[in-house]
Amino acid sequence: MQKYEILINPKLLNQLDKDIWTNEHVPAVLKIGTNHYSIGLVYRGNVIRKKKKKSYHIIFEKPYIVNGAHEIHLNAEFNDRSLSRNKLSLDFFDRIGVISPNSTHVLLYINGYCKGIYLELESFDQYLLQKRNVPLGPIIYATNYHANFSLLNPEKELKTKLMEGYTIKYGDKKDFTNLENLIAITNTLNNEQFAQQISHVLDVQQYLTWLAGVVCTQNFDGFIHNYALYQNSKTGRYEISPWDYDGTWGRDLHGKKLDYDYIPITGYNTLTGRLLHFPDFMEKYRNILSAALDKEFTVETQSEHIDDLFATLKPYLHLDPYIKTNAESLDREKEFILNFIQKRRTFLKQELIKLS
């Protein structure tokens, strides 16, 4: 496991601790092997900022680009006793055909003090698109639960603006116009008009593949949060990618057990509901989900991935001062995840029959 060491003025570290909600980066140095990089450092996330083991957002300043990235995220994965659900999920999406951030576990030190095992996440930005050799285009984050593709917020109140819940990551304010158009098409057109226009603004096949991924991994937040929208400049159509998937594989974001049938096979949000109203789109979704259940979402396939991940983690568990996980509890969590996959897979296969 790669060792990362952050060197920072203690006064600046205390400054972050005094205002954990600040989004202003403070200067620091990141040492990886023999290389030293000037960085900006700040805490990231929402719930995790209140925990003892916090997550970090890093932007590279000198040099501006490191290994093809301008920024990275170091996730504490504090509420995930496996330390692996996020990575398992993002890797799963990648294997079924959805562009997802790369991730790898690292051992983090700050000023010589071991902060434990972290998951380094690639930022979903223009640099990720370049590394994937896909056309550049606007990227918009779904930053809260109002990003539900609806005219109403989760409290069933009329939104004051269609862009509630969204933040531009790459592009400018005019790029909101196209997303507003997608939401308007979704909510205001009749069925015939919707069927004619939706494929011009949305990569439906890709969206349904993403939907299958969220449904399999059972991310409760994933339908109205925890995603990025990318508008492919060559096709003009939106594609969707996952983000922050620690609340998956049988547990929620707090680490509590979720029943295997908690999320329905059709998921939930306004756009999904409209798409699956049409038999052709429903048939596409059935085929995509069925293929994922047969190939990737199986006990055998995921058991191999989990074994590889856990073999990497086990030698370093004792160095993490914030977790109680050991090799034995990690093995128990593997059995928990595999049991969830078995039950979830059986449930989804039964539900697929009902959709036919």
C-alpha positions as CSV (number, residue, x, y, z in Angstrom):
1,M,0.0,0.0,0.0
2,Q,1.4,3.4,-1.0
3,K,2.3,5.8,1.8
4,Y,1.1,9.4,1.6
5,E,2.5,12.0,4.0
6,I,1.1,15.5,4.4
7,L,3.4,18.1,5.9
8,I,1.6,21.1,7.2
9,N,2.1,24.0,9.7
10,P,0.3,23.0,12.9
11,K,-1.3,26.4,13.1
12,L,-3.0,25.8,9.8
13,L,-4.1,22.4,10.9
14,N,-5.6,23.9,14.0
15,Q,-7.3,26.5,11.8
16,L,-9.0,23.7,9.9
17,D,-10.1,22.0,13.1
18,K,-11.6,25.2,14.5
19,D,-13.8,25.6,11.4
20,I,-14.4,22.1,10.0
21,W,-17.0,23.5,7.5
22,T,-14.7,25.9,5.7
23,N,-14.1,25.2,2.1
24,E,-11.0,27.3,1.8
25,H,-7.8,25.3,1.3
26,V,-4.7,25.9,3.3
27,P,-1.2,25.3,2.0
28,A,0.6,22.1,2.7
29,V,3.0,19.6,1.1
30,L,2.2,16.1,0.0
31,K,5.0,13.6,0.0
32,I,4.6,10.4,-2.1
33,G,7.7,8.3,-2.2
34,T,10.6,10.7,-3.0
35,N,8.3,13.3,-4.6
36,H,7.1,16.4,-2.9
37,Y,4.0,18.4,-4.2
38,S,2.7,21.8,-3.0
39,I,-1.0,21.4,-2.3
40,G,-4.1,23.0,-0.9
41,L,-5.8,21.0,1.8
42,V,-9.3,21.1,3.3
43,Y,-11.7,18.7,4.9
44,R,-14.4,17.3,2.6
45,G,-17.8,15.7,3.0
46,N,-20.8,16.3,5.2
47,V,-21.4,13.7,8.0
48,I,-17.7,12.7,8.0
49,R,-16.5,16.2,9.0
50,K,-17.9,15.6,12.5
51,K,-16.1,12.3,13.0
52,K,-12.6,11.8,14.5
53,K,-11.3,10.4,11.3
54,K,-12.0,13.1,8.6
55,S,-11.8,13.0,4.8
56,Y,-9.6,15.4,2.8
57,H,-9.8,17.3,-0.5
58,I,-6.4,18.0,-2.1
59,I,-5.7,20.3,-5.0
60,F,-2.3,20.3,-6.6
61,E,-0.7,23.7,-6.9
62,K,3.0,23.1,-7.9
63,P,3.0,21.2,-10.1
64,Y,-0.6,21.9,-11.2
65,I,-1.1,18.5,-12.6
66,V,0.1,15.2,-11.0
67,N,-0.4,11.9,-12.7
68,G,-3.0,13.5,-14.9
69,A,-5.0,15.0,-12.0
70,H,-5.4,18.5,-10.6
71,E,-7.3,17.3,-7.5
72,I,-7.9,14.1,-5.5
73,H,-10.0,13.1,-2.6
74,L,-8.8,11.1,0.4
75,N,-11.9,9.4,2.0
76,A,-11.8,8.2,5.6
77,E,-14.5,5.5,4.9
78,F,-15.0,5.8,8.7
79,N,-18.6,4.4,8.8
80,D,-17.7,1.5,6.5
81,R,-16.3,-1.4,8.6
82,S,-15.0,-3.0,5.3
83,L,-13.2,0.2,4.2
84,S,-14.1,-1.1,0.7
85,R,-17.7,-0.5,-0.3
86,N,-17.0,2.7,-2.2
87,K,-14.2,1.1,-4.2
88,L,-16.2,-2.1,-4.8
89,S,-19.1,0.0,-6.1
90,L,-17.1,2.3,-8.4
91,D,-15.2,-0.7,-9.8
92,F,-18.5,-2.5,-10.3
93,F,-19.9,0.4,-12.3
94,D,-16.7,0.6,-14.4
95,R,-17.0,-3.1,-15.2
96,I,-20.6,-2.9,-16.4
97,G,-19.8,0.1,-18.7
98,V,-20.3,3.3,-16.7
99,I,-17.4,5.8,-16.5
100,S,-16.4,6.0,-12.8
101,P,-13.6,7.5,-10.8
102,N,-10.6,5.3,-10.1
103,S,-9.7,4.6,-6.5
104,T,-7.0,3.0,-4.5
105,H,-6.2,2.6,-0.8
106,V,-3.3,4.5,0.7
107,L,-1.8,4.8,4.2
108,L,-1.9,8.5,5.3
109,Y,0.4,10.3,7.6
110,I,0.2,13.9,8.7
111,N,3.3,15.5,10.2
112,G,4.6,12.0,11.0
113,Y,1.4,10.8,12.7
114,C,-0.4,7.9,11.1
115,K,-4.0,8.8,10.3
116,G,-4.8,5.4,9.0
117,I,-6.1,3.8,5.8
118,Y,-7.7,6.1,3.3
119,L,-9.3,5.6,-0.1
120,E,-7.9,7.9,-2.7
121,L,-10.6,8.9,-5.2
122,E,-10.1,10.4,-8.6
123,S,-12.0,13.6,-9.1
124,F,-14.8,13.5,-11.7
125,D,-13.6,16.5,-13.8
126,Q,-12.2,17.5,-17.2
127,Y,-8.9,15.7,-16.4
128,L,-10.8,12.4,-15.9
129,L,-12.5,12.8,-19.2
130,Q,-9.1,13.5,-20.9
131,K,-7.6,10.3,-19.3
132,R,-10.6,8.3,-20.6
133,N,-10.1,9.8,-24.1
134,V,-13.7,11.0,-24.3
135,P,-14.8,14.4,-25.6
136,L,-14.7,17.2,-23.1
137,G,-18.0,18.7,-22.0
138,P,-19.8,20.3,-19.1
139,I,-19.8,18.4,-15.8
140,I,-22.5,19.1,-13.2
141,Y,-22.6,17.6,-9.7
142,A,-25.7,16.5,-7.9
143,T,-24.8,18.0,-4.5
144,N,-28.0,17.5,-2.5
145,Y,-31.3,15.6,-2.5
146,H,-33.0,18.3,-4.6
147,A,-31.2,16.8,-7.7
148,N,-34.2,14.5,-8.4
149,F,-35.0,15.5,-12.0
150,S,-38.3,16.9,-10.8
151,L,-40.1,20.2,-10.5
152,L,-40.7,19.3,-6.9
153,N,-38.2,18.9,-4.1
154,P,-38.2,15.9,-1.8
155,E,-40.6,17.7,0.5
156,K,-43.1,17.8,-2.4
157,E,-42.8,21.6,-2.6
158,L,-42.4,23.4,-5.9
159,K,-38.8,24.3,-6.6
160,T,-38.0,28.0,-6.9
161,K,-35.5,27.1,-9.7
162,L,-34.8,23.9,-11.7
163,M,-31.1,23.9,-10.8
164,E,-31.7,23.3,-7.0
165,G,-29.3,20.6,-5.9
166,Y,-26.8,21.1,-8.8
167,T,-23.3,22.6,-8.9
168,I,-21.2,23.2,-12.0
169,K,-17.9,21.4,-11.8
170,Y,-16.6,22.1,-15.3
171,G,-18.2,24.7,-17.6
172,D,-20.1,27.9,-16.8
173,K,-23.5,29.0,-15.9
174,K,-24.9,28.9,-19.5
175,D,-24.4,25.1,-19.3
176,F,-27.3,25.0,-16.8
177,T,-29.6,25.8,-19.7
178,N,-29.2,22.4,-21.3
179,L,-29.8,20.6,-18.0
180,E,-32.9,22.8,-17.4
181,N,-34.1,21.6,-20.8
182,L,-33.6,17.9,-19.8
183,I,-35.6,18.5,-16.6
184,A,-38.3,20.4,-18.5
185,I,-38.6,17.6,-21.1
186,T,-38.9,15.1,-18.3
187,N,-41.6,17.0,-16.5
188,T,-43.7,18.9,-19.0
189,L,-44.0,16.9,-22.2
190,N,-46.7,14.3,-22.9
191,N,-45.6,10.7,-23.5
192,E,-45.4,11.0,-27.3
193,Q,-43.3,14.1,-27.1
194,F,-41.1,12.7,-24.4
195,A,-40.4,9.5,-26.3
196,Q,-39.4,11.6,-29.4
197,Q,-37.1,14.0,-27.6
198,I,-35.4,12.3,-24.7
199,S,-32.9,10.3,-26.7
200,H,-31.6,13.6,-28.2
201,V,-30.6,15.0,-24.8
202,L,-29.9,11.8,-22.8
203,D,-27.8,8.7,-23.6
204,V,-30.6,6.4,-22.5
205,Q,-28.6,3.2,-22.8
206,Q,-25.9,4.6,-20.6
207,Y,-28.4,6.0,-18.1
208,L,-30.2,2.6,-17.8
209,T,-26.8,0.9,-17.3
210,W,-26.1,3.4,-14.4
211,L,-29.6,2.6,-13.1
212,A,-28.8,-1.1,-13.0
213,G,-25.6,-0.3,-11.1
214,V,-27.4,1.8,-8.4
215,V,-30.1,-0.9,-8.1
216,C,-27.6,-3.7,-7.7
217,T,-25.4,-2.0,-5.1
218,Q,-28.5,-0.5,-3.4
219,N,-27.3,3.1,-2.8
220,F,-30.4,4.8,-1.3
221,D,-29.0,8.2,-2.1
222,G,-27.9,7.4,-5.6
223,F,-31.1,8.3,-7.4
224,I,-31.3,11.9,-6.2
225,H,-27.8,12.6,-5.1
226,N,-24.3,11.2,-5.4
227,Y,-24.0,11.4,-9.1
228,A,-22.3,13.6,-11.8
229,L,-23.9,14.6,-15.1
230,Y,-21.5,14.9,-18.1
231,Q,-22.7,16.3,-21.4
232,N,-20.7,14.7,-24.2
233,S,-19.8,17.5,-26.5
234,K,-19.7,15.2,-29.5
235,T,-23.2,13.7,-29.1
236,G,-24.8,16.6,-27.1
237,R,-26.3,14.0,-24.8
238,Y,-26.0,13.7,-21.0
239,E,-24.3,10.7,-19.4
240,I,-24.4,10.0,-15.6
241,S,-21.7,8.6,-13.3
242,P,-21.7,7.5,-9.6
243,W,-20.0,9.3,-6.6
244,D,-19.7,8.5,-2.9
245,Y,-20.9,4.9,-2.7
246,D,-19.9,3.8,0.8
247,G,-23.6,3.3,1.8
248,T,-24.0,0.1,-0.3
249,W,-23.7,-3.7,-0.4
250,G,-26.2,-4.1,2.4
251,R,-25.4,-1.1,4.6
252,D,-26.4,2.6,4.7
253,L,-24.1,5.6,4.8
254,H,-24.0,5.2,8.7
255,G,-23.0,1.6,8.5
256,K,-26.4,0.2,9.5
257,K,-27.9,-2.8,7.9
258,L,-30.3,-2.3,5.0
259,D,-32.6,-5.1,4.0
260,Y,-31.8,-6.7,0.7
261,D,-35.1,-5.6,-0.8
262,Y,-35.0,-2.0,0.5
263,I,-34.7,-0.4,-2.9
264,P,-37.1,-1.5,-5.7
265,I,-35.8,-2.9,-9.0
266,T,-37.0,0.3,-10.7
267,G,-35.3,2.6,-8.3
268,Y,-36.8,6.1,-7.9
269,N,-36.6,9.5,-9.4
270,T,-38.7,11.3,-11.9
271,L,-36.5,10.7,-15.0
272,T,-36.3,6.9,-14.2
273,G,-40.0,6.7,-13.7
274,R,-40.7,8.3,-17.1
275,L,-38.2,6.2,-19.0
276,L,-39.5,2.9,-17.6
277,H,-43.0,3.8,-18.6
278,F,-42.1,2.9,-22.2
279,P,-41.9,-0.8,-23.1
280,D,-38.8,-0.3,-25.3
281,F,-36.9,1.4,-22.6
282,M,-38.1,-1.1,-20.0
283,E,-36.9,-4.0,-22.2
284,K,-33.5,-2.3,-22.6
285,Y,-33.2,-2.0,-18.8
286,R,-34.2,-5.6,-18.3
287,N,-31.5,-6.8,-20.6
288,I,-28.8,-4.6,-19.1
289,L,-29.7,-5.6,-15.5
290,S,-30.0,-9.2,-16.4
291,A,-26.5,-9.2,-17.9
292,A,-25.1,-7.5,-14.8
293,L,-26.8,-10.1,-12.6
294,D,-25.4,-13.0,-14.6
295,K,-21.8,-11.7,-15.0
296,E,-20.7,-9.1,-12.4
297,F,-23.3,-9.1,-9.5
298,T,-22.5,-12.6,-8.4
299,V,-21.1,-14.1,-5.2
300,E,-18.3,-15.7,-7.2
301,T,-17.2,-12.6,-9.1
302,Q,-17.4,-10.2,-6.2
303,S,-15.8,-12.7,-3.8
304,E,-12.6,-12.6,-5.9
305,H,-12.6,-8.8,-5.9
306,I,-13.2,-8.7,-2.1
307,D,-10.4,-11.1,-1.4
308,D,-8.0,-9.0,-3.4
309,L,-9.0,-5.8,-1.6
310,F,-8.9,-7.3,1.8
311,A,-5.5,-8.9,1.2
312,T,-4.2,-5.4,0.6
313,L,-5.8,-4.0,3.7
314,K,-5.2,-6.6,6.4
315,P,-1.4,-5.9,6.9
316,Y,-2.2,-2.2,7.7
317,L,-5.3,-2.4,9.8
318,H,-3.4,-2.2,13.1
319,L,-1.9,1.1,12.0
320,D,-5.2,2.9,11.8
321,P,-5.9,4.6,15.1
322,Y,-9.5,5.3,14.4
323,I,-11.0,1.9,13.5
324,K,-11.6,-1.3,15.5
325,T,-11.5,-3.5,12.4
326,N,-9.1,-6.4,12.4
327,A,-8.6,-9.3,10.0
328,E,-11.3,-11.4,11.7
329,S,-14.0,-8.7,11.5
330,L,-13.0,-8.0,7.9
331,D,-13.7,-11.6,7.1
332,R,-17.0,-11.4,8.8
333,E,-17.8,-8.3,6.7
334,K,-16.9,-10.2,3.6
335,E,-19.5,-12.9,4.5
336,F,-22.1,-10.1,5.2
337,I,-21.5,-8.6,1.8
338,L,-21.6,-11.9,0.0
339,N,-24.8,-12.8,1.8
340,F,-26.3,-9.5,0.7
341,I,-25.3,-10.2,-2.9
342,Q,-26.9,-13.6,-2.8
343,K,-30.2,-12.4,-1.4
344,R,-30.3,-9.2,-3.5
345,R,-29.5,-11.1,-6.7
346,T,-32.3,-13.6,-6.0
347,F,-34.7,-10.8,-5.2
348,L,-33.8,-8.9,-8.4
349,K,-34.1,-11.9,-10.6
350,Q,-37.6,-12.6,-9.3
351,E,-38.5,-9.0,-9.9
352,L,-37.2,-9.2,-13.4
353,I,-39.8,-11.8,-14.2
354,K,-42.5,-9.5,-13.0
355,L,-41.3,-6.7,-15.3
356,S,-41.5,-8.9,-18.4
